[in-house]
Each structure stands twice: as structure tokens, then as C-alpha cells.
Amino acid sequence: MPKPDSLQGSLDLLVLKILSRRPRLHGYAIMSAIADSSGDVLRAEEGSLYPALHRMEEAGWIRAEWITKDSGRRARLYELTAAGKKQLAAEESRWQAVTSAVNRVLRTV
Amino acid sequence: MSLWSRIANVLRGDRLSREIDEELESHIEAAIEQGRDPAEARRAFGSALHQREESRDIRLLPWLDSLRADTVFGWRQIKKNKVASAAAVLSLALSIGACTSAFRLIDALLLRPLPVAGSERLYVLTVQGIGPSGEFRISDSCEYPLFRRLRAAVKDQAELIAISYASRTDISYAPDQELEKVHGQYVSGWMFGSFGLRPALGRLFTERDDVTPGAHPYAVISYDYWRRRFDRDPKVIGRTFRMDKYIFEIVGVVEERFTGTETGVAVDIFAPTMMYGGVTRADWSWFRTWALLKPDASAEPVRDRLRPPFQAFQEERAKGFGGTMSKRGIDNFLNQSLQLEPAGSGRSDLQKNYRLALLALGILVALVLLIACANVANLMTAQAVARAREMALRVSIGAGRWRLVQLILIESAWLAFLAVAVGGLFAWWSAPFVVNMINPPDNPARLSLPADWRVLGFGSALAFSVTLLFGLAPALRVSSVKPVSALKGGEDPHARRRSMHALIAVQVAFCFVVTFIAGLFVATFDRLSNQHTGFSSERILTLDTLAARRQPTAYWDQVMEHLRSAPGVEAVALSGWPLLSGNGWNGFIVVNGAPPSETLSYFLNVSPGWIDAMKIRLIDGRDFRAGDSFPGVAIVNEAFARQYFGGENPIGKWFEKTEGNGSRPRCQIVGLVADARYRNMREPITPTAYVPFHGIDLSGAWQPRSAGTLIVRTSSSNPAALASLLRQEVTRARPEFLVSNVRTQTELNRSHTIRERLLAMLALFFAVVALLLAGVGLYGVLDYSVLQRRREIGIRMALGAQAADVARRVTVDMFAMVLLGAVAGVALGIGSVRYIEALLYQVKTTDVRVLALPALAILAAALLAALPAVLRAVRIDPVKMLRSE
């Protein structure tokens, strides 16, 4: 089981969103993109990122491909699949629903 | 993609691990390029191994992966203990193969439904009650006039079908061609339609082919016969052949799956019932009546509807019995009751004769399998001890209880799998081997033994249950290992030994049962085959001789005369059929006008010189002479004299034989001979009257005959060598005659002990296997316990224990178990005998030898098995032993 981290279950959503904007990224680039676009507030831990990537790959939301870098080392690039796009839409709307509900609760107090 | 890729990933687990590692490495490299501290970047991942395991489990099926790992590990474990594994696999294979083989036979003979539509609604009509021989019997034969009435009575609830007993007859395709043996069967015209069968060629019979006696000379042949005899020639339609007195025309070939309704006999030729000679006779019973119930009907109402017409028919028949049957005989006849017996798997003599024998053999081989399982269980337990530390280590690093059970069970499954593979080969070979041994060599039983899903299912179920049987106990034991005590090398060793000893007792008990039953079968075969027959079968050849038309008595005498001059012939005689050929002719006897006898006596037509040729002892009076006839004179045996003349000398006395048509031929007794076996080896000798071969009718004219058997005593010790010569000589003497069958008398005698021989042979084989397995098991357990107690023994010897004392200590527990097992075995054996009584002959379980022999055999095996371990124990060098600790 992945350890709970600051992202609290939203890691899948973030990874899918990043990949929908910029296809063909490797693990480190995804991690950096999450940090950059959140202004260094959100950080994906290495220990959670890769199991999550592999899980989403098995679920068929993303697919992976090996490329050889200039250094001769191979890297694994990820991109979104059609199923992944659907999943992203679903996760996004779920996230919206949850945050607006949480906001409502905060307002009523 | 998901499940499939995960299964695929299991198979390339190493590559998967490499890829995961590589991806993580490339991540770390990217991090370093971005200016992160290498050590810090690496630390961020935590344990790389943990990371890899986690990703692996996501990308493959963890349970499948562990299964794969255990399978590989189990195979290595088996390869590591080559000798022990081979012994386990071979003993299991032999017993699994034997069990599968027994199942194939039992399934083919007794369980497999006939390949016809509605076989689950198929019944056979039987008549149960006291028969003419004075014993309870279940008969399934029927008379055609009765059949007509019965069929009309249940028309709307069931279709009744008449199917004659398949018989081996001679047919010829042209007048000048040799006779050919075929299995023929007379069937109701509507049989094929009711059974939902289709023609492979031509047409099948319909109701219209079975209307007028003698008017439908058509035949349908089986697919197998079409292939064997005609090489599937489509021009077979329209071919004609002679069978009995009619010329039949082949009109069709029935589809391949159907070979008749008698399991064990493949019928070649089907003819309509109307073509059978006795179809109009109310006193000829010659076929079975099959009832195919309509889908919504049930058996009881149909049976109840059949009973009144049956009873009425019986009463009409009994009216004609007055004077030919005793009062009690008639009462018994009328008290018989009609029943319907389920017969979806067919019905045959083979079933009747071999049902019990096969079940008994099946149980014997199952016991052998259990013995083998106990062996392997003990072997696994012993191995588990050697691996206690390995298991403890596995537990300490976090292996779950279930994981250990799985590990051991998979090893067991490996053994079972290998054993089933080897055993399958054994079963594939052995089942047809056994079938070939049933019946005489010239007429082997034909059972189809397909290796289909039924056999496969049985094999798999057997492998599965065997795995659980010998693997589960050791597996559970291993899984409950306590790492602390095991790693310290402690643990109570006696617990294991106790369970191993219990298994030894079970093995010995089963082994005793198997050897005991085998002993009974061997004794039965011995008694039957050494049975006094009252005649000499040495150098006797019997030639069953036929003529297309009845031939005058002078011609028969001429053939006999001609053969006497053939080279190598010592004596020639004629008889209706050979002794012990299975044929019989019987009737009730009337002496001095008293009421007819209550039991039947046997009759046989014989020529002058027959008594001499068969070397039957003439006690008093004379042999027949030329000119003697039936009715007229008779020679009787001692049993006859005892039964009807109170043991007095019967020479010169008269008796009458009752006939079905009310006549009573009279005979004067001219000779008294010693008892000889007539029909079989088992039943007590019945009163028998030999009457002249040639008969006269009421006007005193000689009656021609169309069939008889020439009995030839040859001068060479191998009578069969003369068979073809004599065959030709018969036809040369008179071209009207043809020899249909040549058998030696020895062969005929032996045919009565085929089943007993088969049982004795197979049971003896399995008894030896059981003894061997039990011996190996004992050896293994003893050897193991000596190994385990070597420290204790070393100390005892250091303290001055004598060799005898050590030997006693090592073996006393085991011999107690052997004794316990033997006692249980005796009880089991004696208890089981009453179920197989019908297979035994003149053997008593109370006979000391019958009990002592298996007990001695087991004791000898136990002693032999104990010897190596005892030697090992007393040779332990205390100094060396104690130093090594």
C-alpha cells in the first residue's frame, strides 16, 4: 500500500492532468511538473509516484514506452490513453464536487 | 490487456524486476542532473527492494507469481531427492494407473450409458422367483407371444422392444464359401427408430420390417463390421448371405456409435425378430424385453400394467404342464413376479459375471493406492524434519502459514502430477490387456475403452485427492512450525513418529486385506482348475460340425468312420456338443409312473465309443451299440442312480423324460458310468442321462440331424496341430458337412476358470505390490527413527547397552504397530469376505492356512524391512556419535 502523503488520494488526478497537458513525460519530469505548477506546495514522493504510475498503467489509463536518451540510458515515457482521458474527466468532476462540498461546510460554520 | 499482461508478467518476472530497477535508476540520474545530491536522491526512494516488490505486485498477479515460484522450487526439491522422489512417483503411478484402469473397466462395463436416445428411461423386464432348478433366480428372457400382449398393454406409456441374446453364429456369403463367425442379434423392427439411430448407409428397419414370421429376410450391419469385413464398400447394400435357414439381404449400415445393447459384445448383424425360428412359440424364451418409457412416464405404473397380462400368460402355459412338471414346480412357476430393472448402461452376461469381480478388484487397487499414499506421506514427513530449519527461517522472515502449506502442497502436487502421467500410460496399456483376457481367446470380449472426459475427470480427481491425502498432513504440520524451537534444533520428535507409526498400522491392515483376499482368489482358482471332471481332456479335440440341411444318420456314421482312419487319430465319437461347452439339454424324470421329479436332469446325445474316447469309467452294464436309439436306451451316471433309484444298481430299469409337448420318451438303462462334469465346474454334479446320438421319431424311423460335435482323441500331445487336417477330412468324407469350430477339450475346461484365473492373477500381483510398498514404508520409517535417535542410541551403548537391547528398543514400537495393523486387517478381511462370497469356491475364511499365509508374508516383509535399520542402529559407534555432537 502506498504511504499516505500530502496529496491525500489526489495523486492520480494530478498525474493524469499533467500528462493531458504535456504528453510523453518520464517519472522525474512528472514529479517536477507537479512541484512547479503547484508553486512547490505539492510534492509527489518517489515512493508513491512509481507504484501509482504502474497501477494506472495496469488499469489502462496511461501507457508507457521506453526511449534511449543521449546518455545511452533508457527512460520510460508515459502518455494518456483514451480511457485515461475519460478517467481524468471523472476524477476532475469528483474533485470539484468534493472541494465545493468542503467549502460549503467551511462557510456554514 | 490488464489481466493478460499481468499473467504474462508472471512468466517474465526477472525481466520485469530489471525494468523496474532501470526506471528507478533513470529517475535518480535525472534528479542528479537537476543538481540534487546523489545520496539524497537515492534515499528519497527508501528501500529499493521494497519499491521493486511493490511495483511488481501491481504489475503481475502476486498469487500466481508465488505459485510459479513454488512450482519451480518444488521441482528443484524433487530433483534434489532423486531416489526418494522416483520411488514415490513409481509406487503412486502404479497404484494410480491401476485405479484408473479399474475405473475405465468399471465405467465401460457398468456405468457408461448406451449411446441411444433416452438411455436414462431404458429398462429391462425381468422375471424373479424360484426357477426349475429349485433355486431363486432372476431371468430376463421372454417368449414372443407374451411380448405381443405386453407391448399392447403399455402402448401409451412405454415402447417395448425385443432384442435377442447376441449369439455367435456361422454365416456364408456364397454356397461354396467358408463359414464365417459373426455376432448376430434379432431385434424388433422399431428398435432403431425408438433409439433415435440413423443409417450410415442404406436404410434401417422400421415397424413394417417385422410383421410376418419368416417374411422379412433383411439385415442391417454394424459400422464396425462394415469396416472390418467390407472395407466400407458402399456396394455392400444388396449383398446376400445365409444365416440359419434364410438368405438375408443387407439393406443398411447403422451409425458407428451403436453396436448393440450387450456391453462386452459388438454385434455385427441385426435381423428382424420375425426371422427367428421360435418367434411363434409360447415355450421358447430367447430375447430380452426392453422398455423405453415415454418421457413423462415412470416405471412403477408401467410395471403394474404389465403384470396382469403376464400372469394370464403364465397361467395359460401352466395348464399345459400337467404331467410334465411336479406340483411344486408349477406353483413356483406361477409365483414368479415381473419386474422392471433400469438398464441404461446395457445388459449382458459380461456385466453379470464380472460386476462383482471388477468391483472387488477396484477396491483392492484402491487399498494399494492408500498404502502408497501412506508411504509418500511418511516420506514427506521425514523430509519435512530435515527441512525444519529451512521452514523456521521462512517463518522468521515473514512467510505466512498458508504460504508454507502452499509450498508443501505444490511439492505433493508435483509428485501426484508425475505419478498420474506415468500411471496414465500404465492404465492406457493395462485396461485393454485385462479385457483381452476375459472370454476365450477366439472370442474376446469387446469393450470400448475411450479415453474421454470421464476418464480424464476421474484421473484429475484422483490426483487431487491423492495430493491432499498424502500432502495435507505434512503441510499443516510444517506450517505450524515454531521458529524458535526449530532453529534451536529442539522440537518434540516423538510427535512425528507417532503419526508415522499410525500410518504404518494402517498400511499393514490394508496390506493384510489385500493379501488375504488375493489368497482367497488364488485358492478358488486352484480348487476350480484342479476340480475332478470325471473325464480325461488330454489330447481331445472337439469339432463342431454343421450341415445346411439335416443329414441322415448313415452320413454322420460315415464321417466318423472316415476320421478314424486319419493319421494321428486314436478314437472318434459323436456327441450333441462337447462337455463343459456351456450347452445343456434338460428335462424332468418320471420313474414308475410317479409324478415328475422336482429338479431337472441333464441329457446328452452320444455315439457308441464316446464313453471310451472321453475315458469316463463304466461301472456296470455296457456302452451303446450301433442300432441303439433315443428313445430306447440310456446310460446314466451315479448321481442319477442315487437320485432316482436310491443308489441301487439301475441297469435294466426304465425311466421317462417329460417333453414340452406332453410326450414322454421311455428309456431302459443299459449302463452306469461314473459322475462327469457337464455344464460347469462349480455346481454340484447333477443327475445325467446319456442317450444315443441317433434318434427315432414316433413311427420308429431314423431322424436326420444338422449339427453335432465330433470328439477326436489324437495320439499327439498337441491336438490343436491336427485341427486343419481334420477340418478338411470332414468335408472330404461328406461334402455336406462343414466344421464351424475346433476347440481342444482343455481349452473348454479352462474357459470355466477364466474369471477366477484373472482375479487370482491380478489380485496376486497387487498383493505383491502391497507387500512391497508396505515393506518399503516400514523400512523408511524405521530408518528415519534410527537416524533421529542416533544420539540416544549412542549414549545407551556408551552406558553398556547390548546390541540385542538396542535392536529391541528400535523395533518394538514398530512391531507393536504391525501387530495392531494385522489384527485390524484380520477383522477387516473376515468382515469383507461375505461381499465377495459369490466369487469364491470351496474356500473357508476359518481355514487356518488362509489367515496364516498372509500374516506370515507380512511378518516376513516386516522383518526384512527392519533388518537394515537394526543393523545401522547396532553399528552406531558411540564414541564417534558423541564426539560429533
Chai-1 contact restraints between the chains, C-beta under 6 A:
chainA,res_idxA,chainB,res_idxB,connection_type,confidence,min_distance_angstrom,max_distance_angstrom,comment,restraint_id
A,G27,B,H27,contact,1.0,0.0,6.0,A-B,restraint_1
A,Y28,B,H27,contact,1.0,0.0,6.0,A-B,restraint_2
A,Y28,B,A30,contact,1.0,0.0,6.0,A-B,restraint_3
A,Y28,B,A31,contact,1.0,0.0,6.0,A-B,restraint_4
A,E46,B,A44,contact,1.0,0.0,6.0,A-B,restraint_5
A,E46,B,F45,contact,1.0,0.0,6.0,A-B,restraint_6
A,G47,B,G46,contact,1.0,0.0,6.0,A-B,restraint_7
A,Y50,B,S55,contact,1.0,0.0,6.0,A-B,restraint_8
A,P51,B,E54,contact,1.0,0.0,6.0,A-B,restraint_9
A,P51,B,S55,contact,1.0,0.0,6.0,A-B,restraint_10
A,P51,B,I58,contact,1.0,0.0,6.0,A-B,restraint_11
A,H54,B,S55,contact,1.0,0.0,6.0,A-B,restraint_12
A,H54,B,I58,contact,1.0,0.0,6.0,A-B,restraint_13
A,H54,B,R59,contact,1.0,0.0,6.0,A-B,restraint_14
A,R55,B,I58,contact,1.0,0.0,6.0,A-B,restraint_15
A,E58,B,S2,contact,1.0,0.0,6.0,A-B,restraint_16
A,E58,B,I58,contact,1.0,0.0,6.0,A-B,restraint_17
A,E58,B,R59,contact,1.0,0.0,6.0,A-B,restraint_18
A,R73,B,S26,contact,1.0,0.0,6.0,A-B,restraint_19
A,A75,B,S26,contact,1.0,0.0,6.0,A-B,restraint_20
A,R76,B,E23,contact,1.0,0.0,6.0,A-B,restraint_21
